[in-house]
Amino acid sequence: MHDQVWPECLAKLKEELPSQQYNTWLRPLQGECLENALHLYAPNKFVLDWVKEKFLNRINEILSELSLDQQA
């Protein structure tokens, strides 16, 4: 997994979501690639829990798509 995967994922989410949702929940997240995995950091537990509940499945889908694009 490369260092640009989180910015690429964010760009896709920004296209898909209303700007208020994106700016409130996803823009504050920080991503870091460590040992071939993406680690996301939220500013607080409330944001973390909300993102897990509402967006984690879509984030994982996008990451899978991006990794397939990298392999092609």
PQR file with spaces between the fields and no chain letter, atoms N, CA, C, O and H, PARSE charges and radii, in Angstrom:
ATOM       1  N    MET     1       0.848   -1.177    0.000 -0.4000 1.5000
ATOM       2  CA   MET     1       0.000    0.000    0.000 -0.0000 2.0000
ATOM       3  C    MET     1       0.893    1.239    0.000  0.5500 1.7000
ATOM       4  O    MET     1       1.856    1.316    0.764 -0.5500 1.4000
ATOM       5  N    HIS     2       0.578    2.190   -0.843 -0.4000 1.5000
ATOM       6  CA   HIS     2       1.440    3.361   -0.979 -0.0000 2.0000
ATOM       7  C    HIS     2       0.899    4.543   -0.164  0.5500 1.7000
ATOM       8  O    HIS     2      -0.254    4.544    0.267 -0.5500 1.4000
ATOM       9  H    HIS     2      -0.204    2.127   -1.464  0.4000 1.0000
ATOM      10  N    ASP     3       1.748    5.530    0.030 -0.4000 1.5000
ATOM      11  CA   ASP     3       1.428    6.668    0.893 -0.0000 2.0000
ATOM      12  C    ASP     3       0.284    7.529    0.375  0.5500 1.7000
ATOM      13  O    ASP     3      -0.351    8.244    1.150 -0.5500 1.4000
ATOM      14  H    ASP     3       2.685    5.529   -0.320  0.4000 1.0000
ATOM      15  N    GLN     4       0.018    7.472   -0.908 -0.4000 1.5000
ATOM      16  CA   GLN     4      -1.044    8.309   -1.481 -0.0000 2.0000
ATOM      17  C    GLN     4      -2.417    7.650   -1.436  0.5500 1.7000
ATOM      18  O    GLN     4      -3.387    8.230   -1.925 -0.5500 1.4000
ATOM      19  H    GLN     4       0.534    6.891   -1.538  0.4000 1.0000
ATOM      20  N    VAL     5      -2.525    6.462   -0.868 -0.4000 1.5000
ATOM      21  CA   VAL     5      -3.794    5.743   -0.900 -0.0000 2.0000
ATOM      22  C    VAL     5      -4.885    6.486   -0.112  0.5500 1.7000
ATOM      23  O    VAL     5      -6.033    6.526   -0.557 -0.5500 1.4000
ATOM      24  H    VAL     5      -1.737    5.991   -0.470  0.4000 1.0000
ATOM      25  N    TRP     6      -4.560    7.062    1.024 -0.4000 1.5000
ATOM      26  CA   TRP     6      -5.580    7.776    1.790 -0.0000 2.0000
ATOM      27  C    TRP     6      -6.038    9.042    1.067  0.5500 1.7000
ATOM      28  O    TRP     6      -7.243    9.272    0.974 -0.5500 1.4000
ATOM      29  H    TRP     6      -3.628    7.029    1.385  0.4000 1.0000
ATOM      30  N    PRO     7      -5.130    9.873    0.553 -0.5600 1.5000
ATOM      31  CA   PRO     7      -5.607   11.027   -0.228  0.2800 2.0000
ATOM      32  C    PRO     7      -6.463   10.620   -1.435  0.5500 1.7000
ATOM      33  O    PRO     7      -7.432   11.306   -1.761 -0.5500 1.4000
ATOM      34  N    GLU     8      -6.116    9.520   -2.094 -0.4000 1.5000
ATOM      35  CA   GLU     8      -6.911    9.046   -3.222 -0.0000 2.0000
ATOM      36  C    GLU     8      -8.290    8.587   -2.756  0.5500 1.7000
ATOM      37  O    GLU     8      -9.295    8.856   -3.414 -0.5500 1.4000
ATOM      38  H    GLU     8      -5.329    8.963   -1.829  0.4000 1.0000
ATOM      39  N    CYS     9      -8.332    7.905   -1.634 -0.4000 1.5000
ATOM      40  CA   CYS     9      -9.597    7.452   -1.063 -0.0000 2.0000
ATOM      41  C    CYS     9     -10.458    8.658   -0.686  0.5500 1.7000
ATOM      42  O    CYS     9     -11.654    8.684   -0.976 -0.5500 1.4000
ATOM      43  H    CYS     9      -7.515    7.687   -1.099  0.4000 1.0000
ATOM      44  N    LEU    10      -9.859    9.643   -0.049 -0.4000 1.5000
ATOM      45  CA   LEU    10     -10.588   10.860    0.323 -0.0000 2.0000
ATOM      46  C    LEU    10     -11.154   11.564   -0.907  0.5500 1.7000
ATOM      47  O    LEU    10     -12.278   12.064   -0.870 -0.5500 1.4000
ATOM      48  H    LEU    10      -8.887    9.622    0.187  0.4000 1.0000
ATOM      49  N    ALA    11     -10.397   11.608   -1.982 -0.4000 1.5000
ATOM      50  CA   ALA    11     -10.858   12.265   -3.202 -0.0000 2.0000
ATOM      51  C    ALA    11     -12.117   11.581   -3.739  0.5500 1.7000
ATOM      52  O    ALA    11     -13.058   12.250   -4.166 -0.5500 1.4000
ATOM      53  H    ALA    11      -9.484   11.202   -2.013  0.4000 1.0000
ATOM      54  N    LYS    12     -12.128   10.255   -3.716 -0.4000 1.5000
ATOM      55  CA   LYS    12     -13.312    9.527   -4.167 -0.0000 2.0000
ATOM      56  C    LYS    12     -14.509    9.791   -3.249  0.5500 1.7000
ATOM      57  O    LYS    12     -15.626    9.998   -3.721 -0.5500 1.4000
ATOM      58  H    LYS    12     -11.363    9.711   -3.369  0.4000 1.0000
ATOM      59  N    LEU    13     -14.271    9.781   -1.951 -0.4000 1.5000
ATOM      60  CA   LEU    13     -15.351   10.035   -1.001 -0.0000 2.0000
ATOM      61  C    LEU    13     -15.892   11.454   -1.150  0.5500 1.7000
ATOM      62  O    LEU    13     -17.094   11.680   -1.010 -0.5500 1.4000
ATOM      63  H    LEU    13     -13.363    9.612   -1.567  0.4000 1.0000
ATOM      64  N    LYS    14     -15.020   12.397   -1.429 -0.4000 1.5000
ATOM      65  CA   LYS    14     -15.446   13.785   -1.613 -0.0000 2.0000
ATOM      66  C    LYS    14     -16.386   13.909   -2.802  0.5500 1.7000
ATOM      67  O    LYS    14     -17.331   14.698   -2.769 -0.5500 1.4000
ATOM      68  H    LYS    14     -14.043   12.214   -1.542  0.4000 1.0000
ATOM      69  N    GLU    15     -16.133   13.132   -3.854 -0.4000 1.5000
ATOM      70  CA   GLU    15     -17.007   13.128   -5.033 -0.0000 2.0000
ATOM      71  C    GLU    15     -18.375   12.521   -4.721  0.5500 1.7000
ATOM      72  O    GLU    15     -19.384   12.933   -5.293 -0.5500 1.4000
ATOM      73  H    GLU    15     -15.366   12.491   -3.881  0.4000 1.0000
ATOM      74  N    GLU    16     -18.407   11.545   -3.816 -0.4000 1.5000
ATOM      75  CA   GLU    16     -19.623   10.776   -3.556 -0.0000 2.0000
ATOM      76  C    GLU    16     -20.535   11.396   -2.504  0.5500 1.7000
ATOM      77  O    GLU    16     -21.747   11.185   -2.537 -0.5500 1.4000
ATOM      78  H    GLU    16     -17.587   11.210   -3.352  0.4000 1.0000
ATOM      79  N    LEU    17     -19.975   12.150   -1.585 -0.4000 1.5000
ATOM      80  CA   LEU    17     -20.736   12.605   -0.424 -0.0000 2.0000
ATOM      81  C    LEU    17     -21.059   14.094   -0.498  0.5500 1.7000
ATOM      82  O    LEU    17     -20.336   14.868   -1.125 -0.5500 1.4000
ATOM      83  H    LEU    17     -18.990   12.322   -1.559  0.4000 1.0000
ATOM      84  N    PRO    18     -22.153   14.481    0.153 -0.5600 1.5000
ATOM      85  CA   PRO    18     -22.403   15.919    0.299  0.2800 2.0000
ATOM      86  C    PRO    18     -21.248   16.570    1.053  0.5500 1.7000
ATOM      87  O    PRO    18     -20.652   15.959    1.941 -0.5500 1.4000
ATOM      88  N    SER    19     -20.940   17.813    0.693 -0.4000 1.5000
ATOM      89  CA   SER    19     -19.769   18.470    1.277 -0.0000 2.0000
ATOM      90  C    SER    19     -19.853   18.569    2.799  0.5500 1.7000
ATOM      91  O    SER    19     -18.830   18.478    3.477 -0.5500 1.4000
ATOM      92  H    SER    19     -21.424   18.308   -0.028  0.4000 1.0000
ATOM      93  N    GLN    20     -21.048   18.753    3.342 -0.4000 1.5000
ATOM      94  CA   GLN    20     -21.170   18.852    4.794 -0.0000 2.0000
ATOM      95  C    GLN    20     -20.752   17.547    5.471  0.5500 1.7000
ATOM      96  O    GLN    20     -20.033   17.575    6.470 -0.5500 1.4000
ATOM      97  H    GLN    20     -21.879   18.827    2.791  0.4000 1.0000
ATOM      98  N    GLN    21     -21.194   16.403    4.941 -0.4000 1.5000
ATOM      99  CA   GLN    21     -20.795   15.108    5.514 -0.0000 2.0000
ATOM     100  C    GLN    21     -19.295   14.898    5.385  0.5500 1.7000
ATOM     101  O    GLN    21     -18.627   14.501    6.340 -0.5500 1.4000
ATOM     102  H    GLN    21     -21.778   16.379    4.130  0.4000 1.0000
ATOM     103  N    TYR    22     -18.775   15.167    4.203 -0.4000 1.5000
ATOM     104  CA   TYR    22     -17.346   14.986    3.974 -0.0000 2.0000
ATOM     105  C    TYR    22     -16.526   15.847    4.937  0.5500 1.7000
ATOM     106  O    TYR    22     -15.613   15.349    5.596 -0.5500 1.4000
ATOM     107  H    TYR    22     -19.318   15.489    3.427  0.4000 1.0000
ATOM     108  N    ASN    23     -16.851   17.127    5.016 -0.4000 1.5000
ATOM     109  CA   ASN    23     -16.077   18.047    5.852 -0.0000 2.0000
ATOM     110  C    ASN    23     -16.209   17.745    7.338  0.5500 1.7000
ATOM     111  O    ASN    23     -15.258   17.947    8.094 -0.5500 1.4000
ATOM     112  H    ASN    23     -17.592   17.531    4.481  0.4000 1.0000
ATOM     113  N    THR    24     -17.360   17.268    7.766 -0.4000 1.5000
ATOM     114  CA   THR    24     -17.583   16.988    9.183 -0.0000 2.0000
ATOM     115  C    THR    24     -16.903   15.699    9.629  0.5500 1.7000
ATOM     116  O    THR    24     -16.269   15.662   10.683 -0.5500 1.4000
ATOM     117  H    THR    24     -18.133   17.103    7.153  0.4000 1.0000
ATOM     118  N    TRP    25     -17.034   14.646    8.832 -0.4000 1.5000
ATOM     119  CA   TRP    25     -16.628   13.319    9.303 -0.0000 2.0000
ATOM     120  C    TRP    25     -15.324   12.804    8.713  0.5500 1.7000
ATOM     121  O    TRP    25     -14.563   12.138    9.414 -0.5500 1.4000
ATOM     122  H    TRP    25     -17.549   14.676    7.976  0.4000 1.0000
ATOM     123  N    LEU    26     -15.047   13.089    7.463 -0.4000 1.5000
ATOM     124  CA   LEU    26     -13.895   12.456    6.811 -0.0000 2.0000
ATOM     125  C    LEU    26     -12.674   13.359    6.697  0.5500 1.7000
ATOM     126  O    LEU    26     -11.541   12.900    6.843 -0.5500 1.4000
ATOM     127  H    LEU    26     -15.665   13.630    6.893  0.4000 1.0000
ATOM     128  N    ARG    27     -12.899   14.612    6.441 -0.4000 1.5000
ATOM     129  CA   ARG    27     -11.760   15.528    6.295 -0.0000 2.0000
ATOM     130  C    ARG    27     -10.875   15.586    7.541  0.5500 1.7000
ATOM     131  O    ARG    27      -9.659   15.716    7.403 -0.5500 1.4000
ATOM     132  H    ARG    27     -13.820   14.984    6.322  0.4000 1.0000
ATOM     133  N    PRO    28     -11.437   15.494    8.762 -0.5600 1.5000
ATOM     134  CA   PRO    28     -10.573   15.541    9.956  0.2800 2.0000
ATOM     135  C    PRO    28      -9.705   14.297   10.162  0.5500 1.7000
ATOM     136  O    PRO    28      -8.774   14.324   10.968 -0.5500 1.4000
ATOM     137  N    LEU    29      -9.995   13.212    9.446 -0.4000 1.5000
ATOM     138  CA   LEU    29      -9.233   11.978    9.642 -0.0000 2.0000
ATOM     139  C    LEU    29      -7.827   12.114    9.074  0.5500 1.7000
ATOM     140  O    LEU    29      -7.605   12.786    8.067 -0.5500 1.4000
ATOM     141  H    LEU    29     -10.751   13.190    8.791  0.4000 1.0000
ATOM     142  N    GLN    30      -6.898   11.471    9.733 -0.4000 1.5000
ATOM     143  CA   GLN    30      -5.518   11.385    9.246 -0.0000 2.0000
ATOM     144  C    GLN    30      -5.235    9.928    8.910  0.5500 1.7000
ATOM     145  O    GLN    30      -5.642    9.029    9.646 -0.5500 1.4000
ATOM     146  H    GLN    30      -7.078   10.925   10.552  0.4000 1.0000
ATOM     147  N    GLY    31      -4.545    9.692    7.814 -0.4000 1.5000
ATOM     148  CA   GLY    31      -4.206    8.341    7.410 -0.0000 2.0000
ATOM     149  C    GLY    31      -2.705    8.141    7.351  0.5500 1.7000
ATOM     150  O    GLY    31      -1.959    9.047    6.979 -0.5500 1.4000
ATOM     151  H    GLY    31      -4.213   10.422    7.217  0.4000 1.0000
ATOM     152  N    GLU    32      -2.270    6.945    7.723 -0.4000 1.5000
ATOM     153  CA   GLU    32      -0.847    6.605    7.705 -0.0000 2.0000
ATOM     154  C    GLU    32      -0.706    5.152    7.266  0.5500 1.7000
ATOM     155  O    GLU    32      -1.378    4.268    7.796 -0.5500 1.4000
ATOM     156  H    GLU    32      -2.876    6.209    8.025  0.4000 1.0000
ATOM     157  N    CYS    33       0.169    4.913    6.298 -0.4000 1.5000
ATOM     158  CA   CYS    33       0.448    3.549    5.851 -0.0000 2.0000
ATOM     159  C    CYS    33       1.577    2.970    6.684  0.5500 1.7000
ATOM     160  O    CYS    33       2.686    3.504    6.704 -0.5500 1.4000
ATOM     161  H    CYS    33       0.715    5.631    5.867  0.4000 1.0000
ATOM     162  N    LEU    34       1.290    1.888    7.362 -0.4000 1.5000
ATOM     163  CA   LEU    34       2.284    1.180    8.163 -0.0000 2.0000
ATOM     164  C    LEU    34       2.171   -0.307    7.892  0.5500 1.7000
ATOM     165  O    LEU    34       1.085   -0.880    7.979 -0.5500 1.4000
ATOM     166  H    LEU    34       0.389    1.454    7.346  0.4000 1.0000
ATOM     167  N    GLU    35       3.280   -0.927    7.567 -0.4000 1.5000
ATOM     168  CA   GLU    35       3.331   -2.378    7.351 -0.0000 2.0000
ATOM     169  C    GLU    35       2.207   -2.854    6.435  0.5500 1.7000
ATOM     170  O    GLU    35       1.481   -3.796    6.753 -0.5500 1.4000
ATOM     171  H    GLU    35       4.163   -0.461    7.496  0.4000 1.0000
ATOM     172  N    ASN    36       2.081   -2.187    5.298 -0.4000 1.5000
ATOM     173  CA   ASN    36       1.116   -2.565    4.270 -0.0000 2.0000
ATOM     174  C    ASN    36      -0.343   -2.484    4.729  0.5500 1.7000
ATOM     175  O    ASN    36      -1.199   -3.206    4.218 -0.5500 1.4000
ATOM     176  H    ASN    36       2.671   -1.422    5.039  0.4000 1.0000
ATOM     177  N    ALA    37      -0.619   -1.606    5.689 -0.4000 1.5000
ATOM     178  CA   ALA    37      -1.985   -1.383    6.156 -0.0000 2.0000
ATOM     179  C    ALA    37      -2.192    0.120    6.349  0.5500 1.7000
ATOM     180  O    ALA    37      -1.262    0.854    6.680 -0.5500 1.4000
ATOM     181  H    ALA    37       0.076   -1.019    6.103  0.4000 1.0000
ATOM     182  N    LEU    38      -3.417    0.553    6.136 -0.4000 1.5000
ATOM     183  CA   LEU    38      -3.752    1.955    6.353 -0.0000 2.0000
ATOM     184  C    LEU    38      -4.330    2.108    7.754  0.5500 1.7000
ATOM     185  O    LEU    38      -5.295    1.434    8.114 -0.5500 1.4000
ATOM     186  H    LEU    38      -4.174   -0.043    5.867  0.4000 1.0000
ATOM     187  N    HIS    39      -3.741    2.988    8.530 -0.4000 1.5000
ATOM     188  CA   HIS    39      -4.223    3.300    9.876 -0.0000 2.0000
ATOM     189  C    HIS    39      -4.862    4.682    9.824  0.5500 1.7000
ATOM     190  O    HIS    39      -4.244    5.646    9.375 -0.5500 1.4000
ATOM     191  H    HIS    39      -2.957    3.536    8.237  0.4000 1.0000
ATOM     192  N    LEU    40      -6.101    4.767   10.286 -0.4000 1.5000
ATOM     193  CA   LEU    40      -6.806    6.037   10.313 -0.0000 2.0000
ATOM     194  C    LEU    40      -6.888    6.543   11.739  0.5500 1.7000
ATOM     195  O    LEU    40      -7.097    5.774   12.677 -0.5500 1.4000
ATOM     196  H    LEU    40      -6.604    3.984   10.651  0.4000 1.0000
ATOM     197  N    TYR    41      -6.722    7.843   11.888 -0.4000 1.5000
ATOM     198  CA   TYR    41      -6.762    8.486   13.199 -0.0000 2.0000
ATOM     199  C    TYR    41      -7.840    9.561   13.181  0.5500 1.7000
ATOM     200  O    TYR    41      -7.870   10.407   12.288 -0.5500 1.4000
ATOM     201  H    TYR    41      -6.553    8.468   11.126  0.4000 1.0000
ATOM     202  N    ALA    42      -8.717    9.521   14.165 -0.4000 1.5000
ATOM     203  CA   ALA    42      -9.802   10.489   14.285 -0.0000 2.0000
ATOM     204  C    ALA    42      -9.494   11.446   15.427  0.5500 1.7000
ATOM     205  O    ALA    42      -8.752   11.096   16.346 -0.5500 1.4000
ATOM     206  H    ALA    42      -8.693    8.833   14.890  0.4000 1.0000
ATOM     207  N    PRO    43     -10.058   12.655   15.379 -0.5600 1.5000
ATOM     208  CA   PRO    43      -9.774   13.622   16.429  0.2800 2.0000
ATOM     209  C    PRO    43     -10.378   13.267   17.786  0.5500 1.7000
ATOM     210  O    PRO    43      -9.927   13.758   18.820 -0.5500 1.4000
ATOM     211  N    ASN    44     -11.407   12.405   17.775 -0.4000 1.5000
ATOM     212  CA   ASN    44     -12.009   11.986   19.043 -0.0000 2.0000
ATOM     213  C    ASN    44     -12.821   10.705   18.828  0.5500 1.7000
ATOM     214  O    ASN    44     -13.033   10.273   17.695 -0.5500 1.4000
ATOM     215  H    ASN    44     -11.773   12.006   16.934  0.4000 1.0000
ATOM     216  N    LYS    45     -13.263   10.115   19.922 -0.4000 1.5000
ATOM     217  CA   LYS    45     -13.978    8.836   19.864 -0.0000 2.0000
ATOM     218  C    LYS    45     -15.326    8.968   19.153  0.5500 1.7000
ATOM     219  O    LYS    45     -15.753    8.048   18.455 -0.5500 1.4000
ATOM     220  H    LYS    45     -13.090   10.466   20.843  0.4000 1.0000
ATOM     221  N    PHE    46     -15.983   10.088   19.325 -0.4000 1.5000
ATOM     222  CA   PHE    46     -17.276   10.289   18.671 -0.0000 2.0000
ATOM     223  C    PHE    46     -17.132   10.208   17.149  0.5500 1.7000
ATOM     224  O    PHE    46     -17.900    9.515   16.483 -0.5500 1.4000
ATOM     225  H    PHE    46     -15.637   10.836   19.892  0.4000 1.0000
ATOM     226  N    VAL    47     -16.152   10.916   16.613 -0.4000 1.5000
ATOM     227  CA   VAL    47     -15.901   10.874   15.164 -0.0000 2.0000
ATOM     228  C    VAL    47     -15.495    9.470   14.748  0.5500 1.7000
ATOM     229  O    VAL    47     -15.971    8.962   13.733 -0.5500 1.4000
ATOM     230  H    VAL    47     -15.528   11.479   17.154  0.4000 1.0000
ATOM     231  N    LEU    48     -14.633    8.845   15.511 -0.4000 1.5000
ATOM     232  CA   LEU    48     -14.196    7.482   15.205 -0.0000 2.0000
ATOM     233  C    LEU    48     -15.380    6.524   15.117  0.5500 1.7000
ATOM     234  O    LEU    48     -15.504    5.770   14.153 -0.5500 1.4000
ATOM     235  H    LEU    48     -14.246    9.257   16.336  0.4000 1.0000
ATOM     236  N    ASP    49     -16.243    6.557   16.118 -0.4000 1.5000
ATOM     237  CA   ASP    49     -17.402    5.657   16.131 -0.0000 2.0000
ATOM     238  C    ASP    49     -18.347    5.938   14.972  0.5500 1.7000
ATOM     239  O    ASP    49     -18.868    5.006   14.359 -0.5500 1.4000
ATOM     240  H    ASP    49     -16.142    7.170   16.902  0.4000 1.0000
ATOM     241  N    TRP    50     -18.575    7.212   14.666 -0.4000 1.5000
ATOM     242  CA   TRP    50     -19.472    7.579   13.568 -0.0000 2.0000
ATOM     243  C    TRP    50     -18.910    7.091   12.231  0.5500 1.7000
ATOM     244  O    TRP    50     -19.635    6.521   11.416 -0.5500 1.4000
ATOM     245  H    TRP    50     -18.152    7.969   15.164  0.4000 1.0000
ATOM     246  N    VAL    51     -17.628    7.316   12.018 -0.4000 1.5000
ATOM     247  CA   VAL    51     -17.000    6.889   10.764 -0.0000 2.0000
ATOM     248  C    VAL    51     -17.058    5.369   10.640  0.5500 1.7000
ATOM     249  O    VAL    51     -17.363    4.846    9.568 -0.5500 1.4000
ATOM     250  H    VAL    51     -17.039    7.779   12.681  0.4000 1.0000
ATOM     251  N    LYS    52     -16.770    4.666   11.716 -0.4000 1.5000
ATOM     252  CA   LYS    52     -16.852    3.200   11.676 -0.0000 2.0000
ATOM     253  C    LYS    52     -18.244    2.738   11.272  0.5500 1.7000
ATOM     254  O    LYS    52     -18.396    1.849   10.434 -0.5500 1.4000
ATOM     255  H    LYS    52     -16.521    5.091   12.586  0.4000 1.0000
ATOM     256  N    GLU    53     -19.254    3.345   11.871 -0.4000 1.5000
ATOM     257  CA   GLU    53     -20.635    2.920   11.630 -0.0000 2.0000
ATOM     258  C    GLU    53     -21.122    3.289   10.232  0.5500 1.7000
ATOM     259  O    GLU    53     -21.780    2.485    9.572 -0.5500 1.4000
ATOM     260  H    GLU    53     -19.131    4.067   12.552  0.4000 1.0000
ATOM     261  N    LYS    54     -20.804    4.492    9.783 -0.4000 1.5000
ATOM     262  CA   LYS    54     -21.402    5.013    8.545 -0.0000 2.0000
ATOM     263  C    LYS    54     -20.536    4.861    7.299  0.5500 1.7000
ATOM     264  O    LYS    54     -21.066    4.734    6.195 -0.5500 1.4000
ATOM     265  H    LYS    54     -20.270    5.145   10.320  0.4000 1.0000
ATOM     266  N    PHE    55     -19.228    4.871    7.454 -0.4000 1.5000
ATOM     267  CA   PHE    55     -18.361    4.975    6.277 -0.0000 2.0000
ATOM     268  C    PHE    55     -17.322    3.869    6.126  0.5500 1.7000
ATOM     269  O    PHE    55     -16.718    3.751    5.060 -0.5500 1.4000
ATOM     270  H    PHE    55     -18.797    4.973    8.351  0.4000 1.0000
ATOM     271  N    LEU    56     -17.099    3.067    7.140 -0.4000 1.5000
ATOM     272  CA   LEU    56     -15.994    2.108    7.076 -0.0000 2.0000
ATOM     273  C    LEU    56     -16.147    1.114    5.928  0.5500 1.7000
ATOM     274  O    LEU    56     -15.164    0.793    5.259 -0.5500 1.4000
ATOM     275  H    LEU    56     -17.590    3.163    8.005  0.4000 1.0000
ATOM     276  N    ASN    57     -17.350    0.629    5.692 -0.4000 1.5000
ATOM     277  CA   ASN    57     -17.533   -0.316    4.589 -0.0000 2.0000
ATOM     278  C    ASN    57     -17.154    0.314    3.258  0.5500 1.7000
ATOM     279  O    ASN    57     -16.482   -0.315    2.441 -0.5500 1.4000
ATOM     280  H    ASN    57     -18.148    0.891    6.235  0.4000 1.0000
ATOM     281  N    ARG    58     -17.581    1.550    3.035 -0.4000 1.5000
ATOM     282  CA   ARG    58     -17.254    2.221    1.766 -0.0000 2.0000
ATOM     283  C    ARG    58     -15.761    2.514    1.667  0.5500 1.7000
ATOM     284  O    ARG    58     -15.176    2.384    0.592 -0.5500 1.4000
ATOM     285  H    ARG    58     -18.127    2.061    3.699  0.4000 1.0000
ATOM     286  N    ILE    59     -15.145    2.905    2.766 -0.4000 1.5000
ATOM     287  CA   ILE    59     -13.702    3.142    2.769 -0.0000 2.0000
ATOM     288  C    ILE    59     -12.969    1.858    2.374  0.5500 1.7000
ATOM     289  O    ILE    59     -12.049    1.895    1.557 -0.5500 1.4000
ATOM     290  H    ILE    59     -15.621    3.011    3.640  0.4000 1.0000
ATOM     291  N    ASN    60     -13.371    0.736    2.946 -0.4000 1.5000
ATOM     292  CA   ASN    60     -12.744   -0.545    2.604 -0.0000 2.0000
ATOM     293  C    ASN    60     -12.950   -0.903    1.139  0.5500 1.7000
ATOM     294  O    ASN    60     -12.036   -1.420    0.497 -0.5500 1.4000
ATOM     295  H    ASN    60     -14.118    0.706    3.610  0.4000 1.0000
ATOM     296  N    GLU    61     -14.139   -0.637    0.598 -0.4000 1.5000
ATOM     297  CA   GLU    61     -14.398   -0.901   -0.819 -0.0000 2.0000
ATOM     298  C    GLU    61     -13.460   -0.084   -1.708  0.5500 1.7000
ATOM     299  O    GLU    61     -12.876   -0.606   -2.657 -0.5500 1.4000
ATOM     300  H    GLU    61     -14.882   -0.217    1.119  0.4000 1.0000
ATOM     301  N    ILE    62     -13.327    1.190   -1.390 -0.4000 1.5000
ATOM     302  CA   ILE    62     -12.464    2.064   -2.185 -0.0000 2.0000
ATOM     303  C    ILE    62     -11.014    1.610   -2.090  0.5500 1.7000
ATOM     304  O    ILE    62     -10.306    1.582   -3.097 -0.5500 1.4000
ATOM     305  H    ILE    62     -13.802    1.614   -0.619  0.4000 1.0000
ATOM     306  N    LEU    63     -10.566    1.254   -0.890 -0.4000 1.5000
ATOM     307  CA   LEU    63      -9.195    0.776   -0.731 -0.0000 2.0000
ATOM     308  C    LEU    63      -8.952   -0.483   -1.556  0.5500 1.7000
ATOM     309  O    LEU    63      -7.883   -0.642   -2.143 -0.5500 1.4000
ATOM     310  H    LEU    63     -11.142    1.276   -0.073  0.4000 1.0000
ATOM     311  N    SER    64      -9.936   -1.375   -1.603 -0.4000 1.5000
ATOM     312  CA   SER    64      -9.808   -2.582   -2.424 -0.0000 2.0000
ATOM     313  C    SER    64      -9.702   -2.219   -3.902  0.5500 1.7000
ATOM     314  O    SER    64      -8.880   -2.777   -4.628 -0.5500 1.4000
ATOM     315  H    SER    64     -10.805   -1.245   -1.126  0.4000 1.0000
ATOM     316  N    GLU    65     -10.542   -1.274   -4.342 -0.4000 1.5000
ATOM     317  CA   GLU    65     -10.493   -0.838   -5.737 -0.0000 2.0000
ATOM     318  C    GLU    65      -9.127   -0.234   -6.057  0.5500 1.7000
ATOM     319  O    GLU    65      -8.544   -0.522   -7.102 -0.5500 1.4000
ATOM     320  H    GLU    65     -11.210   -0.820   -3.752  0.4000 1.0000
ATOM     321  N    LEU    66      -8.627    0.594   -5.164 -0.4000 1.5000
ATOM     322  CA   LEU    66      -7.332    1.237   -5.391 -0.0000 2.0000
ATOM     323  C    LEU    66      -6.205    0.219   -5.435  0.5500 1.7000
ATOM     324  O    LEU    66      -5.285    0.354   -6.241 -0.5500 1.4000
ATOM     325  H    LEU    66      -9.100    0.828   -4.314  0.4000 1.0000
ATOM     326  N    SER    67      -6.260   -0.794   -4.584 -0.4000 1.5000
ATOM     327  CA   SER    67      -5.192   -1.795   -4.585 -0.0000 2.0000
ATOM     328  C    SER    67      -5.257   -2.646   -5.860  0.5500 1.7000
ATOM     329  O    SER    67      -4.223   -3.078   -6.369 -0.5500 1.4000
ATOM     330  H    SER    67      -7.008   -0.904   -3.929  0.4000 1.0000
ATOM     331  N    LEU    68      -6.469   -2.886   -6.375 -0.4000 1.5000
ATOM     332  CA   LEU    68      -6.579   -3.614   -7.635 -0.0000 2.0000
ATOM     333  C    LEU    68      -6.038   -2.769   -8.784  0.5500 1.7000
ATOM     334  O    LEU    68      -5.391   -3.294   -9.689 -0.5500 1.4000
ATOM     335  H    LEU    68      -7.309   -2.535   -5.961  0.4000 1.0000
ATOM     336  N    ASP    69      -6.299   -1.467   -8.752 -0.4000 1.5000
ATOM     337  CA   ASP    69      -5.766   -0.578   -9.777 -0.0000 2.0000
ATOM     338  C    ASP    69      -4.241   -0.588   -9.762  0.5500 1.7000
ATOM     339  O    ASP    69      -3.611   -0.536  -10.818 -0.5500 1.4000
ATOM     340  H    ASP    69      -6.825   -1.040   -8.016  0.4000 1.0000
ATOM     341  N    GLN    70      -3.642   -0.653   -8.568 -0.4000 1.5000
ATOM     342  CA   GLN    70      -2.185   -0.660   -8.444 -0.0000 2.0000
ATOM     343  C    GLN    70      -1.588   -1.950   -9.024  0.5500 1.7000
ATOM     344  O    GLN    70      -0.482   -1.937   -9.563 -0.5500 1.4000
ATOM     345  H    GLN    70      -4.154   -0.695   -7.710  0.4000 1.0000
ATOM     346  N    GLN    71      -2.320   -3.054   -8.910 -0.4000 1.5000
ATOM     347  CA   GLN    71      -1.803   -4.338   -9.379 -0.0000 2.0000
ATOM     348  C    GLN    71      -1.912   -4.466  -10.904  0.5500 1.7000
ATOM     349  O    GLN    71      -1.143   -5.196  -11.530 -0.5500 1.4000
ATOM     350  H    GLN    71      -3.219   -3.065   -8.471  0.4000 1.0000
ATOM     351  N    ALA    72      -2.863   -3.757  -11.484 -0.4000 1.5000
ATOM     352  CA   ALA    72      -3.103   -3.891  -12.942 -0.0000 2.0000
ATOM     353  C    ALA    72      -2.012   -3.235  -13.749  0.5500 1.7000
ATOM     354  O    ALA    72      -2.058   -3.254  -14.979 -0.5500 1.4000
ATOM     355  H    ALA    72      -3.488   -3.164  -10.976  0.4000 1.0000
